[in-house]
């Protein structure tokens, strides 16, 4: 995926994907239904200490909150069965 500005929703479907998220990219949602695929989320411009991962209370979404910014990445239904 190339450089973009603003909030987006990404749908990867089947196949292996790498999702690149950079500082100031906004609030993104990733929905990827390829159950047997290998997908990666790459967070550029952040240290491990700046990334907080939580599970949404009402769903199986993983929410990546990025310190000192309003940036956030939600991966839909990634924690189903866990």
C-alpha positions as CSV (number, residue, x, y, z in Angstrom):
1,X,0.0,0.0,0.0
2,X,1.4,3.4,-0.9
3,X,1.5,6.5,1.3
4,X,-2.0,7.9,2.0
5,X,-3.4,10.6,4.3
6,X,-6.6,10.3,6.5
7,X,-8.6,7.5,8.0
8,X,-9.2,4.4,5.9
9,X,-10.7,1.0,6.0
10,X,-8.7,-1.8,4.4
11,X,-10.1,-5.2,3.2
12,X,-7.3,-7.7,2.4
13,X,-9.4,-10.7,1.6
14,X,-7.5,-13.9,0.7
15,X,-3.7,-13.9,0.3
16,X,-0.8,-12.7,2.3
17,X,-0.7,-9.0,3.0
18,X,1.6,-6.4,4.7
19,X,-0.2,-3.4,6.1
20,X,2.1,-0.3,6.6
21,X,1.0,2.3,9.2
22,X,3.1,5.4,9.7
23,X,3.0,8.2,12.2
24,X,0.1,10.6,11.5
25,X,-1.8,8.1,9.3
26,X,-4.9,8.6,11.5
27,X,-7.4,6.0,12.5
28,X,-7.4,2.9,10.3
29,X,-9.5,-0.3,10.4
30,X,-8.2,-3.6,8.8
31,X,-10.6,-6.4,7.9
32,X,-8.9,-9.4,6.5
33,X,-10.8,-12.6,6.1
34,X,-8.1,-14.9,4.9
35,X,-8.1,-17.4,7.8
36,X,-5.1,-19.4,6.7
37,X,-3.0,-16.5,5.4
38,X,0.0,-14.8,6.9
39,X,-0.6,-11.0,7.3
40,X,1.7,-8.4,8.9
41,X,1.1,-5.0,10.4
42,X,4.2,-2.8,10.2
43,X,4.2,0.3,12.5
44,X,6.8,2.7,11.3
45,X,7.9,5.6,13.4
46,X,7.0,4.1,16.8
47,X,9.0,2.3,19.4
48,X,7.6,-0.8,21.2
49,X,7.0,1.3,24.3
50,X,4.7,3.7,22.3
51,X,2.3,0.9,21.2
52,X,-0.5,-0.3,23.4
53,X,-2.6,-3.3,22.2
54,X,-6.0,-4.0,23.7
55,X,-9.0,-6.2,23.0
56,X,-12.2,-4.4,22.3
57,X,-14.7,-5.1,25.1
58,X,-17.6,-6.0,22.9
59,X,-15.8,-7.8,20.1
60,X,-12.7,-9.9,19.0
61,X,-11.0,-6.8,17.6
62,X,-7.4,-6.0,18.4
63,X,-6.9,-2.2,18.9
64,X,-3.4,-0.7,18.6
65,X,-3.2,2.7,20.3
66,X,-0.1,4.7,19.5
67,X,1.2,6.9,22.3
68,X,1.3,10.7,22.1
69,X,-0.9,10.7,19.0
70,X,-4.5,10.1,18.0
71,X,-3.3,7.4,15.7
72,X,-5.0,4.0,16.0
73,X,-5.2,0.7,14.1
74,X,-8.1,-1.8,14.7
75,X,-7.8,-5.2,13.2
76,X,-11.3,-6.6,13.0
77,X,-12.2,-10.1,14.3
78,X,-8.5,-11.1,14.7
79,X,-9.0,-12.6,18.2
80,X,-11.9,-14.9,17.4
81,X,-11.6,-18.1,19.3
82,X,-9.1,-16.7,21.8
